[in-house]
Amino acid sequence: MLKDPYVFDITYNEKALERDIEDALVSNITNLLLEFGNGFAFVGRQYHLEIEGEDYYIDLLFYNLNLKCYVVVELKTVKFIPEFAGKLNFYLNAVDMLLKKEDDNPTIGILLCRDEHKLTAELALKDINKPIGVAEYKYLQEIPEYLANNLPSIETLEKRLNNKD
């Protein structure tokens, strides 16, 4: 079952580029793997594929040990648009042709967008026979309560800093 939304504990920036989000996610790969769930192994970022002399780069590539399949993750900083489904389907077919072993299951795709637009995604994916999920991602914007209760207040920090003078 596809998790929706995924919540990433990274620095929030409305103008972040896909590469910035990818950098932040990969810099703490343990949290990313925990957010995705059990059995995920990180294969690479900007995973290079050469097809008919053209270079293609998968944002994030994983292998799921429990499902015995590759998982292609594409990140988008905008809302879902139908063209994303075609690109992801292309990557799934390429991974199945170039990387998948005979005893592996078909590759799964996860498209992470700022807003998923469920009906648009459903229509774009309707007759695609590959397993593709579209999910929204969010940034963790607040300090979790269990941490906030254990951190010093701003006033306490200011007092400590002022006493150092």
Buried (B, 14 or more C-beta within 10 A) or exposed (E): EEEEBBEBBBEEEEEBEBEBBBEBBBEEEEBBBEBBEEBBEBBEBEBEBEEEEEEEEBBBBBBBEEBEBBBBBBBBBEBBEEEBBEBBBBBBBBBBEEBBEEEBEBBBBBBBBBEBBEEBBEEBBEEBEBBBBBBBBEBEEEEEEEEEEEEEEEEEEEEEEEEEE
